[in-house]
Amino acid sequence: MEATVAERGQITLPKAVRDALGLTKGTTLKVELDGGRIILRKNVDDALAKLRGRFKLPEGVTTDDVMRELRGRAPGDPVEP
């Protein structure tokens, strides 16, 4: 796949790439240089920040309880499932 740099330095990512990564208008990408390569990474920090505070846990349920439910008991976990 190829992309051409426009007059103002903009490029259009091929639709297959945008679709595969779920990139939509306004998605933030991190740009890194690695020698002669340009690396674009989807900024997942931004997506997580948007979700922070949106979900409330039921009364008496902690984040540790939820993580234990998802992952199982961790080594050294004092609470039995």
PDB file of N, CA, C and O in Angstrom:
ATOM      1  N   MET A   1       0.846  -1.179   0.000  1.00  0.00           N
ATOM      2  CA  MET A   1       0.000   0.000   0.000  1.00  0.00           C
ATOM      3  C   MET A   1       0.886   1.234   0.000  1.00  0.00           C
ATOM      4  O   MET A   1       2.001   1.220   0.520  1.00  0.00           O
ATOM      5  N   GLU A   2       0.378   2.275  -0.580  1.00  0.00           N
ATOM      6  CA  GLU A   2       1.122   3.530  -0.641  1.00  0.00           C
ATOM      7  C   GLU A   2       0.226   4.684  -0.252  1.00  0.00           C
ATOM      8  O   GLU A   2      -0.996   4.613  -0.377  1.00  0.00           O
ATOM      9  N   ALA A   3       0.851   5.752   0.221  1.00  0.00           N
ATOM     10  CA  ALA A   3       0.163   7.005   0.506  1.00  0.00           C
ATOM     11  C   ALA A   3       1.068   8.121   0.013  1.00  0.00           C
ATOM     12  O   ALA A   3       2.288   8.049   0.163  1.00  0.00           O
ATOM     13  N   THR A   4       0.476   9.149  -0.574  1.00  0.00           N
ATOM     14  CA  THR A   4       1.236  10.266  -1.109  1.00  0.00           C
ATOM     15  C   THR A   4       1.136  11.459  -0.174  1.00  0.00           C
ATOM     16  O   THR A   4       0.062  11.763   0.345  1.00  0.00           O
ATOM     17  N   VAL A   5       2.264  12.138   0.040  1.00  0.00           N
ATOM     18  CA  VAL A   5       2.270  13.332   0.882  1.00  0.00           C
ATOM     19  C   VAL A   5       1.729  14.490   0.056  1.00  0.00           C
ATOM     20  O   VAL A   5       2.222  14.769  -1.037  1.00  0.00           O
ATOM     21  N   ALA A   6       0.710  15.160   0.588  1.00  0.00           N
ATOM     22  CA  ALA A   6       0.096  16.297  -0.104  1.00  0.00           C
ATOM     23  C   ALA A   6       0.907  17.568   0.161  1.00  0.00           C
ATOM     24  O   ALA A   6       1.879  17.556   0.917  1.00  0.00           O
ATOM     25  N   GLU A   7       0.492  18.648  -0.467  1.00  0.00           N
ATOM     26  CA  GLU A   7       1.206  19.925  -0.400  1.00  0.00           C
ATOM     27  C   GLU A   7       1.428  20.399   1.035  1.00  0.00           C
ATOM     28  O   GLU A   7       2.496  20.928   1.345  1.00  0.00           O
ATOM     29  N   ARG A   8       0.455  20.224   1.904  1.00  0.00           N
ATOM     30  CA  ARG A   8       0.565  20.691   3.288  1.00  0.00           C
ATOM     31  C   ARG A   8       1.127  19.621   4.223  1.00  0.00           C
ATOM     32  O   ARG A   8       1.034  19.768   5.442  1.00  0.00           O
ATOM     33  N   GLY A   9       1.706  18.549   3.681  1.00  0.00           N
ATOM     34  CA  GLY A   9       2.320  17.513   4.497  1.00  0.00           C
ATOM     35  C   GLY A   9       1.347  16.456   4.977  1.00  0.00           C
ATOM     36  O   GLY A   9       1.717  15.607   5.787  1.00  0.00           O
ATOM     37  N   GLN A  10       0.127  16.487   4.504  1.00  0.00           N
ATOM     38  CA  GLN A  10      -0.878  15.520   4.929  1.00  0.00           C
ATOM     39  C   GLN A  10      -0.811  14.260   4.068  1.00  0.00           C
ATOM     40  O   GLN A  10      -0.436  14.303   2.897  1.00  0.00           O
ATOM     41  N   ILE A  11      -1.186  13.133   4.685  1.00  0.00           N
ATOM     42  CA  ILE A  11      -1.316  11.891   3.930  1.00  0.00           C
ATOM     43  C   ILE A  11      -2.693  11.308   4.223  1.00  0.00           C
ATOM     44  O   ILE A  11      -3.289  11.576   5.267  1.00  0.00           O
ATOM     45  N   THR A  12      -3.178  10.517   3.296  1.00  0.00           N
ATOM     46  CA  THR A  12      -4.420   9.782   3.506  1.00  0.00           C
ATOM     47  C   THR A  12      -4.053   8.320   3.676  1.00  0.00           C
ATOM     48  O   THR A  12      -3.447   7.710   2.795  1.00  0.00           O
ATOM     49  N   LEU A  13      -4.430   7.763   4.831  1.00  0.00           N
ATOM     50  CA  LEU A  13      -4.168   6.348   5.059  1.00  0.00           C
ATOM     51  C   LEU A  13      -5.143   5.524   4.229  1.00  0.00           C
ATOM     52  O   LEU A  13      -6.318   5.876   4.127  1.00  0.00           O
ATOM     53  N   PRO A  14      -4.674   4.441   3.641  1.00  0.00           N
ATOM     54  CA  PRO A  14      -5.575   3.601   2.848  1.00  0.00           C
ATOM     55  C   PRO A  14      -6.752   3.101   3.696  1.00  0.00           C
ATOM     56  O   PRO A  14      -6.603   2.822   4.886  1.00  0.00           O
ATOM     57  N   LYS A  15      -7.909   2.996   3.064  1.00  0.00           N
ATOM     58  CA  LYS A  15      -9.129   2.590   3.768  1.00  0.00           C
ATOM     59  C   LYS A  15      -8.946   1.252   4.485  1.00  0.00           C
ATOM     60  O   LYS A  15      -9.452   1.073   5.593  1.00  0.00           O
ATOM     61  N   ALA A  16      -8.236   0.321   3.872  1.00  0.00           N
ATOM     62  CA  ALA A  16      -8.023  -0.990   4.501  1.00  0.00           C
ATOM     63  C   ALA A  16      -7.296  -0.839   5.842  1.00  0.00           C
ATOM     64  O   ALA A  16      -7.593  -1.559   6.795  1.00  0.00           O
ATOM     65  N   VAL A  17      -6.343   0.097   5.913  1.00  0.00           N
ATOM     66  CA  VAL A  17      -5.605   0.339   7.157  1.00  0.00           C
ATOM     67  C   VAL A  17      -6.518   0.982   8.187  1.00  0.00           C
ATOM     68  O   VAL A  17      -6.537   0.573   9.348  1.00  0.00           O
ATOM     69  N   ARG A  18      -7.279   1.994   7.762  1.00  0.00           N
ATOM     70  CA  ARG A  18      -8.206   2.670   8.689  1.00  0.00           C
ATOM     71  C   ARG A  18      -9.227   1.692   9.247  1.00  0.00           C
ATOM     72  O   ARG A  18      -9.516   1.704  10.444  1.00  0.00           O
ATOM     73  N   ASP A  19      -9.772   0.848   8.383  1.00  0.00           N
ATOM     74  CA  ASP A  19     -10.773  -0.128   8.825  1.00  0.00           C
ATOM     75  C   ASP A  19     -10.169  -1.159   9.778  1.00  0.00           C
ATOM     76  O   ASP A  19     -10.777  -1.503  10.791  1.00  0.00           O
ATOM     77  N   ALA A  20      -8.974  -1.650   9.452  1.00  0.00           N
ATOM     78  CA  ALA A  20      -8.344  -2.678  10.275  1.00  0.00           C
ATOM     79  C   ALA A  20      -8.041  -2.178  11.687  1.00  0.00           C
ATOM     80  O   ALA A  20      -8.106  -2.944  12.648  1.00  0.00           O
ATOM     81  N   LEU A  21      -7.711  -0.890  11.807  1.00  0.00           N
ATOM     82  CA  LEU A  21      -7.362  -0.327  13.117  1.00  0.00           C
ATOM     83  C   LEU A  21      -8.521   0.412  13.774  1.00  0.00           C
ATOM     84  O   LEU A  21      -8.388   0.906  14.894  1.00  0.00           O
ATOM     85  N   GLY A  22      -9.653   0.489  13.088  1.00  0.00           N
ATOM     86  CA  GLY A  22     -10.792   1.199  13.663  1.00  0.00           C
ATOM     87  C   GLY A  22     -10.558   2.695  13.756  1.00  0.00           C
ATOM     88  O   GLY A  22     -11.049   3.338  14.685  1.00  0.00           O
ATOM     89  N   LEU A  23      -9.819   3.262  12.814  1.00  0.00           N
ATOM     90  CA  LEU A  23      -9.529   4.690  12.826  1.00  0.00           C
ATOM     91  C   LEU A  23     -10.701   5.452  12.225  1.00  0.00           C
ATOM     92  O   LEU A  23     -11.150   5.150  11.119  1.00  0.00           O
ATOM     93  N   THR A  24     -11.184   6.431  12.955  1.00  0.00           N
ATOM     94  CA  THR A  24     -12.275   7.274  12.480  1.00  0.00           C
ATOM     95  C   THR A  24     -11.849   8.730  12.598  1.00  0.00           C
ATOM     96  O   THR A  24     -10.791   9.031  13.150  1.00  0.00           O
ATOM     97  N   LYS A  25     -12.662   9.615  12.086  1.00  0.00           N
ATOM     98  CA  LYS A  25     -12.362  11.043  12.146  1.00  0.00           C
ATOM     99  C   LYS A  25     -12.112  11.444  13.600  1.00  0.00           C
ATOM    100  O   LYS A  25     -12.918  11.145  14.481  1.00  0.00           O
ATOM    101  N   GLY A  26     -11.001  12.116  13.839  1.00  0.00           N
ATOM    102  CA  GLY A  26     -10.681  12.577  15.184  1.00  0.00           C
ATOM    103  C   GLY A  26      -9.826  11.626  15.995  1.00  0.00           C
ATOM    104  O   GLY A  26      -9.395  11.982  17.092  1.00  0.00           O
ATOM    105  N   THR A  27      -9.560  10.406  15.486  1.00  0.00           N
ATOM    106  CA  THR A  27      -8.701   9.461  16.199  1.00  0.00           C
ATOM    107  C   THR A  27      -7.300  10.053  16.299  1.00  0.00           C
ATOM    108  O   THR A  27      -6.761  10.548  15.308  1.00  0.00           O
ATOM    109  N   THR A  28      -6.709  10.004  17.488  1.00  0.00           N
ATOM    110  CA  THR A  28      -5.358  10.515  17.692  1.00  0.00           C
ATOM    111  C   THR A  28      -4.353   9.409  17.422  1.00  0.00           C
ATOM    112  O   THR A  28      -4.499   8.288  17.909  1.00  0.00           O
ATOM    113  N   LEU A  29      -3.325   9.739  16.635  1.00  0.00           N
ATOM    114  CA  LEU A  29      -2.249   8.804  16.345  1.00  0.00           C
ATOM    115  C   LEU A  29      -0.954   9.346  16.941  1.00  0.00           C
ATOM    116  O   LEU A  29      -0.695  10.548  16.892  1.00  0.00           O
ATOM    117  N   LYS A  30      -0.147   8.455  17.502  1.00  0.00           N
ATOM    118  CA  LYS A  30       1.178   8.834  17.971  1.00  0.00           C
ATOM    119  C   LYS A  30       2.141   8.633  16.809  1.00  0.00           C
ATOM    120  O   LYS A  30       2.082   7.617  16.117  1.00  0.00           O
ATOM    121  N   VAL A  31       3.026   9.599  16.595  1.00  0.00           N
ATOM    122  CA  VAL A  31       3.991   9.546  15.498  1.00  0.00           C
ATOM    123  C   VAL A  31       5.378   9.381  16.099  1.00  0.00           C
ATOM    124  O   VAL A  31       5.789  10.166  16.953  1.00  0.00           O
ATOM    125  N   GLU A  32       6.102   8.352  15.647  1.00  0.00           N
ATOM    126  CA  GLU A  32       7.449   8.088  16.137  1.00  0.00           C
ATOM    127  C   GLU A  32       8.389   7.946  14.950  1.00  0.00           C
ATOM    128  O   GLU A  32       7.998   7.464  13.888  1.00  0.00           O
ATOM    129  N   LEU A  33       9.625   8.369  15.141  1.00  0.00           N
ATOM    130  CA  LEU A  33      10.661   8.170  14.139  1.00  0.00           C
ATOM    131  C   LEU A  33      11.580   7.066  14.614  1.00  0.00           C
ATOM    132  O   LEU A  33      11.996   7.042  15.772  1.00  0.00           O
ATOM    133  N   ASP A  34      11.896   6.149  13.709  1.00  0.00           N
ATOM    134  CA  ASP A  34      12.807   5.044  14.010  1.00  0.00           C
ATOM    135  C   ASP A  34      13.795   4.959  12.855  1.00  0.00           C
ATOM    136  O   ASP A  34      13.568   4.252  11.873  1.00  0.00           O
ATOM    137  N   GLY A  35      14.879   5.683  12.987  1.00  0.00           N
ATOM    138  CA  GLY A  35      15.828   5.756  11.880  1.00  0.00           C
ATOM    139  C   GLY A  35      15.162   6.454  10.707  1.00  0.00           C
ATOM    140  O   GLY A  35      14.755   7.611  10.812  1.00  0.00           O
ATOM    141  N   GLY A  36      15.053   5.752   9.599  1.00  0.00           N
ATOM    142  CA  GLY A  36      14.404   6.305   8.413  1.00  0.00           C
ATOM    143  C   GLY A  36      12.941   5.918   8.284  1.00  0.00           C
ATOM    144  O   GLY A  36      12.336   6.113   7.230  1.00  0.00           O
ATOM    145  N   ARG A  37      12.363   5.364   9.361  1.00  0.00           N
ATOM    146  CA  ARG A  37      10.961   4.926   9.302  1.00  0.00           C
ATOM    147  C   ARG A  37      10.075   5.843  10.137  1.00  0.00           C
ATOM    148  O   ARG A  37      10.511   6.402  11.143  1.00  0.00           O
ATOM    149  N   ILE A  38       8.837   5.988   9.706  1.00  0.00           N
ATOM    150  CA  ILE A  38       7.808   6.686  10.474  1.00  0.00           C
ATOM    151  C   ILE A  38       6.869   5.613  11.008  1.00  0.00           C
ATOM    152  O   ILE A  38       6.370   4.781  10.250  1.00  0.00           O
ATOM    153  N   ILE A  39       6.632   5.636  12.310  1.00  0.00           N
ATOM    154  CA  ILE A  39       5.735   4.668  12.930  1.00  0.00           C
ATOM    155  C   ILE A  39       4.529   5.417  13.464  1.00  0.00           C
ATOM    156  O   ILE A  39       4.668   6.352  14.253  1.00  0.00           O
ATOM    157  N   LEU A  40       3.343   5.005  13.031  1.00  0.00           N
ATOM    158  CA  LEU A  40       2.091   5.573  13.532  1.00  0.00           C
ATOM    159  C   LEU A  40       1.451   4.556  14.452  1.00  0.00           C
ATOM    160  O   LEU A  40       1.310   3.385  14.101  1.00  0.00           O
ATOM    161  N   ARG A  41       1.065   5.011  15.630  1.00  0.00           N
ATOM    162  CA  ARG A  41       0.403   4.121  16.592  1.00  0.00           C
ATOM    163  C   ARG A  41      -0.913   4.761  17.021  1.00  0.00           C
ATOM    164  O   ARG A  41      -0.990   5.964  17.274  1.00  0.00           O
ATOM    165  N   LYS A  42      -1.928   3.937  17.095  1.00  0.00           N
ATOM    166  CA  LYS A  42      -3.215   4.393  17.599  1.00  0.00           C
ATOM    167  C   LYS A  42      -3.042   4.734  19.077  1.00  0.00           C
ATOM    168  O   LYS A  42      -2.494   3.932  19.833  1.00  0.00           O
ATOM    169  N   ASN A  43      -3.494   5.893  19.492  1.00  0.00           N
ATOM    170  CA  ASN A  43      -3.342   6.339  20.869  1.00  0.00           C
ATOM    171  C   ASN A  43      -4.449   5.746  21.725  1.00  0.00           C
ATOM    172  O   ASN A  43      -5.539   6.311  21.814  1.00  0.00           O
ATOM    173  N   VAL A  44      -4.174   4.607  22.357  1.00  0.00           N
ATOM    174  CA  VAL A  44      -5.190   3.951  23.181  1.00  0.00           C
ATOM    175  C   VAL A  44      -5.374   4.666  24.515  1.00  0.00           C
ATOM    176  O   VAL A  44      -6.413   4.510  25.157  1.00  0.00           O
ATOM    177  N   ASP A  45      -4.378   5.453  24.945  1.00  0.00           N
ATOM    178  CA  ASP A  45      -4.525   6.222  26.185  1.00  0.00           C
ATOM    179  C   ASP A  45      -5.726   7.148  26.089  1.00  0.00           C
ATOM    180  O   ASP A  45      -6.474   7.310  27.053  1.00  0.00           O
ATOM    181  N   ASP A  46      -5.906   7.755  24.923  1.00  0.00           N
ATOM    182  CA  ASP A  46      -7.018   8.678  24.704  1.00  0.00           C
ATOM    183  C   ASP A  46      -8.352   7.951  24.838  1.00  0.00           C
ATOM    184  O   ASP A  46      -9.285   8.473  25.448  1.00  0.00           O
ATOM    185  N   ALA A  47      -8.446   6.759  24.278  1.00  0.00           N
ATOM    186  CA  ALA A  47      -9.688   5.986  24.352  1.00  0.00           C
ATOM    187  C   ALA A  47      -9.988   5.587  25.786  1.00  0.00           C
ATOM    188  O   ALA A  47     -11.140   5.644  26.219  1.00  0.00           O
ATOM    189  N   LEU A  48      -8.963   5.183  26.528  1.00  0.00           N
ATOM    190  CA  LEU A  48      -9.166   4.801  27.925  1.00  0.00           C
ATOM    191  C   LEU A  48      -9.554   6.006  28.769  1.00  0.00           C
ATOM    192  O   LEU A  48     -10.401   5.896  29.655  1.00  0.00           O
ATOM    193  N   ALA A  49      -8.947   7.146  28.503  1.00  0.00           N
ATOM    194  CA  ALA A  49      -9.262   8.352  29.268  1.00  0.00           C
ATOM    195  C   ALA A  49     -10.729   8.754  29.079  1.00  0.00           C
ATOM    196  O   ALA A  49     -11.367   9.237  30.014  1.00  0.00           O
ATOM    197  N   LYS A  50     -11.256   8.555  27.877  1.00  0.00           N
ATOM    198  CA  LYS A  50     -12.655   8.898  27.610  1.00  0.00           C
ATOM    199  C   LYS A  50     -13.620   8.010  28.395  1.00  0.00           C
ATOM    200  O   LYS A  50     -14.729   8.429  28.726  1.00  0.00           O
ATOM    201  N   LEU A  51     -13.189   6.780  28.691  1.00  0.00           N
ATOM    202  CA  LEU A  51     -14.051   5.849  29.417  1.00  0.00           C
ATOM    203  C   LEU A  51     -13.972   6.022  30.931  1.00  0.00           C
ATOM    204  O   LEU A  51     -14.880   5.621  31.658  1.00  0.00           O
ATOM    205  N   ARG A  52     -12.883   6.622  31.397  1.00  0.00           N
ATOM    206  CA  ARG A  52     -12.661   6.749  32.833  1.00  0.00           C
ATOM    207  C   ARG A  52     -13.826   7.477  33.505  1.00  0.00           C
ATOM    208  O   ARG A  52     -14.203   8.576  33.100  1.00  0.00           O
ATOM    209  N   GLY A  53     -14.382   6.852  34.525  1.00  0.00           N
ATOM    210  CA  GLY A  53     -15.456   7.473  35.287  1.00  0.00           C
ATOM    211  C   GLY A  53     -16.851   7.253  34.725  1.00  0.00           C
ATOM    212  O   GLY A  53     -17.824   7.727  35.311  1.00  0.00           O
ATOM    213  N   ARG A  54     -16.976   6.559  33.621  1.00  0.00           N
ATOM    214  CA  ARG A  54     -18.292   6.359  33.009  1.00  0.00           C
ATOM    215  C   ARG A  54     -19.065   5.192  33.599  1.00  0.00           C
ATOM    216  O   ARG A  54     -20.292   5.149  33.515  1.00  0.00           O
ATOM    217  N   PHE A  55     -18.356   4.253  34.191  1.00  0.00           N
ATOM    218  CA  PHE A  55     -19.013   3.061  34.700  1.00  0.00           C
ATOM    219  C   PHE A  55     -18.944   3.042  36.214  1.00  0.00           C
ATOM    220  O   PHE A  55     -17.888   3.287  36.797  1.00  0.00           O
ATOM    221  N   LYS A  56     -20.053   2.754  36.842  1.00  0.00           N
ATOM    222  CA  LYS A  56     -20.112   2.676  38.293  1.00  0.00           C
ATOM    223  C   LYS A  56     -20.247   1.213  38.703  1.00  0.00           C
ATOM    224  O   LYS A  56     -21.010   0.454  38.105  1.00  0.00           O
ATOM    225  N   LEU A  57     -19.503   0.837  39.717  1.00  0.00           N
ATOM    226  CA  LEU A  57     -19.601  -0.522  40.243  1.00  0.00           C
ATOM    227  C   LEU A  57     -20.767  -0.594  41.213  1.00  0.00           C
ATOM    228  O   LEU A  57     -21.087   0.395  41.872  1.00  0.00           O
ATOM    229  N   PRO A  58     -21.400  -1.746  41.308  1.00  0.00           N
ATOM    230  CA  PRO A  58     -22.472  -1.910  42.288  1.00  0.00           C
ATOM    231  C   PRO A  58     -21.956  -1.656  43.712  1.00  0.00           C
ATOM    232  O   PRO A  58     -20.769  -1.828  43.991  1.00  0.00           O
ATOM    233  N   GLU A  59     -22.830  -1.259  44.573  1.00  0.00           N
ATOM    234  CA  GLU A  59     -22.480  -1.006  45.975  1.00  0.00           C
ATOM    235  C   GLU A  59     -21.784  -2.224  46.582  1.00  0.00           C
ATOM    236  O   GLU A  59     -22.284  -3.343  46.470  1.00  0.00           O
ATOM    237  N   GLY A  60     -20.642  -2.013  47.218  1.00  0.00           N
ATOM    238  CA  GLY A  60     -19.921  -3.087  47.890  1.00  0.00           C
ATOM    239  C   GLY A  60     -18.978  -3.877  46.998  1.00  0.00           C
ATOM    240  O   GLY A  60     -18.279  -4.766  47.485  1.00  0.00           O
ATOM    241  N   VAL A  61     -18.939  -3.575  45.694  1.00  0.00           N
ATOM    242  CA  VAL A  61     -18.042  -4.275  44.772  1.00  0.00           C
ATOM    243  C   VAL A  61     -16.845  -3.377  44.500  1.00  0.00           C
ATOM    244  O   VAL A  61     -17.009  -2.199  44.183  1.00  0.00           O
ATOM    245  N   THR A  62     -15.635  -3.931  44.625  1.00  0.00           N
ATOM    246  CA  THR A  62     -14.424  -3.155  44.382  1.00  0.00           C
ATOM    247  C   THR A  62     -13.821  -3.505  43.025  1.00  0.00           C
ATOM    248  O   THR A  62     -14.199  -4.492  42.394  1.00  0.00           O
ATOM    249  N   THR A  63     -12.894  -2.688  42.600  1.00  0.00           N
ATOM    250  CA  THR A  63     -12.171  -2.965  41.360  1.00  0.00           C
ATOM    251  C   THR A  63     -11.433  -4.296  41.473  1.00  0.00           C
ATOM    252  O   THR A  63     -11.371  -5.063  40.512  1.00  0.00           O
ATOM    253  N   ASP A  64     -10.872  -4.565  42.658  1.00  0.00           N
ATOM    254  CA  ASP A  64     -10.192  -5.849  42.872  1.00  0.00           C
ATOM    255  C   ASP A  64     -11.143  -7.021  42.667  1.00  0.00           C
ATOM    256  O   ASP A  64     -10.753  -8.046  42.107  1.00  0.00           O
ATOM    257  N   ASP A  65     -12.388  -6.878  43.116  1.00  0.00           N
ATOM    258  CA  ASP A  65     -13.379  -7.934  42.925  1.00  0.00           C
ATOM    259  C   ASP A  65     -13.615  -8.196  41.441  1.00  0.00           C
ATOM    260  O   ASP A  65     -13.690  -9.347  41.010  1.00  0.00           O
ATOM    261  N   VAL A  66     -13.731  -7.130  40.671  1.00  0.00           N
ATOM    262  CA  VAL A  66     -13.981  -7.254  39.229  1.00  0.00           C
ATOM    263  C   VAL A  66     -12.783  -7.909  38.547  1.00  0.00           C
ATOM    264  O   VAL A  66     -12.954  -8.808  37.725  1.00  0.00           O
ATOM    265  N   MET A  67     -11.570  -7.462  38.883  1.00  0.00           N
ATOM    266  CA  MET A  67     -10.372  -8.033  38.265  1.00  0.00           C
ATOM    267  C   MET A  67     -10.223  -9.508  38.630  1.00  0.00           C
ATOM    268  O   MET A  67      -9.823 -10.315  37.791  1.00  0.00           O
ATOM    269  N   ARG A  68     -10.537  -9.861  39.861  1.00  0.00           N
ATOM    270  CA  ARG A  68     -10.470 -11.257  40.302  1.00  0.00           C
ATOM    271  C   ARG A  68     -11.466 -12.103  39.502  1.00  0.00           C
ATOM    272  O   ARG A  68     -11.171 -13.239  39.132  1.00  0.00           O
ATOM    273  N   GLU A  69     -12.639 -11.539  39.243  1.00  0.00           N
ATOM    274  CA  GLU A  69     -13.668 -12.237  38.464  1.00  0.00           C
ATOM    275  C   GLU A  69     -13.189 -12.472  37.026  1.00  0.00           C
ATOM    276  O   GLU A  69     -13.427 -13.533  36.449  1.00  0.00           O
ATOM    277  N   LEU A  70     -12.512 -11.470  36.461  1.00  0.00           N
ATOM    278  CA  LEU A  70     -12.041 -11.572  35.085  1.00  0.00           C
ATOM    279  C   LEU A  70     -10.811 -12.466  34.944  1.00  0.00           C
ATOM    280  O   LEU A  70     -10.725 -13.274  34.019  1.00  0.00           O
ATOM    281  N   ARG A  71      -9.866 -12.317  35.862  1.00  0.00           N
ATOM    282  CA  ARG A  71      -8.571 -12.975  35.714  1.00  0.00           C
ATOM    283  C   ARG A  71      -8.368 -14.193  36.600  1.00  0.00           C
ATOM    284  O   ARG A  71      -7.456 -14.987  36.369  1.00  0.00           O
ATOM    285  N   GLY A  72      -9.207 -14.343  37.602  1.00  0.00           N
ATOM    286  CA  GLY A  72      -8.985 -15.417  38.560  1.00  0.00           C
ATOM    287  C   GLY A  72      -8.111 -14.927  39.694  1.00  0.00           C
ATOM    288  O   GLY A  72      -7.686 -13.772  39.709  1.00  0.00           O
ATOM    289  N   ARG A  73      -7.850 -15.791  40.625  1.00  0.00           N
ATOM    290  CA  ARG A  73      -7.077 -15.428  41.809  1.00  0.00           C
ATOM    291  C   ARG A  73      -5.603 -15.238  41.439  1.00  0.00           C
ATOM    292  O   ARG A  73      -5.012 -16.083  40.766  1.00  0.00           O
ATOM    293  N   ALA A  74      -5.026 -14.141  41.876  1.00  0.00           N
ATOM    294  CA  ALA A  74      -3.621 -13.854  41.616  1.00  0.00           C
ATOM    295  C   ALA A  74      -2.756 -14.505  42.693  1.00  0.00           C
ATOM    296  O   ALA A  74      -3.218 -14.691  43.819  1.00  0.00           O
ATOM    297  N   PRO A  75      -1.502 -14.857  42.365  1.00  0.00           N
ATOM    298  CA  PRO A  75      -0.603 -15.392  43.389  1.00  0.00           C
ATOM    299  C   PRO A  75      -0.472 -14.395  44.531  1.00  0.00           C
ATOM    300  O   PRO A  75      -0.271 -13.202  44.303  1.00  0.00           O
ATOM    301  N   GLY A  76      -0.586 -14.881  45.748  1.00  0.00           N
ATOM    302  CA  GLY A  76      -0.470 -14.005  46.908  1.00  0.00           C
ATOM    303  C   GLY A  76      -1.739 -13.245  47.239  1.00  0.00           C
ATOM    304  O   GLY A  76      -1.756 -12.439  48.170  1.00  0.00           O
ATOM    305  N   ASP A  77      -2.802 -13.491  46.489  1.00  0.00           N
ATOM    306  CA  ASP A  77      -4.084 -12.823  46.746  1.00  0.00           C
ATOM    307  C   ASP A  77      -4.659 -13.329  48.064  1.00  0.00           C
ATOM    308  O   ASP A  77      -4.888 -14.530  48.208  1.00  0.00           O
ATOM    309  N   PRO A  78      -4.895 -12.451  49.021  1.00  0.00           N
ATOM    310  CA  PRO A  78      -5.371 -12.908  50.324  1.00  0.00           C
ATOM    311  C   PRO A  78      -6.829 -13.338  50.339  1.00  0.00           C
ATOM    312  O   PRO A  78      -7.277 -13.995  51.278  1.00  0.00           O
ATOM    313  N   VAL A  79      -7.571 -12.968  49.298  1.00  0.00           N
ATOM    314  CA  VAL A  79      -9.004 -13.266  49.265  1.00  0.00           C
ATOM    315  C   VAL A  79      -9.246 -14.538  48.462  1.00  0.00           C
ATOM    316  O   VAL A  79      -8.798 -14.647  47.321  1.00  0.00           O
ATOM    317  N   GLU A  80      -9.937 -15.480  49.040  1.00  0.00           N
ATOM    318  CA  GLU A  80     -10.298 -16.700  48.323  1.00  0.00           C
ATOM    319  C   GLU A  80     -11.494 -16.418  47.430  1.00  0.00           C
ATOM    320  O   GLU A  80     -12.419 -15.730  47.861  1.00  0.00           O
ATOM    321  N   PRO A  81     -11.512 -16.917  46.214  1.00  0.00           N
ATOM    322  CA  PRO A  81     -12.659 -16.692  45.313  1.00  0.00           C
ATOM    323  C   PRO A  81     -13.917 -17.382  45.793  1.00  0.00           C
ATOM    324  O   PRO A  81     -14.959 -17.286  45.145  1.00  0.00           O
TER     325      PRO A  81
END
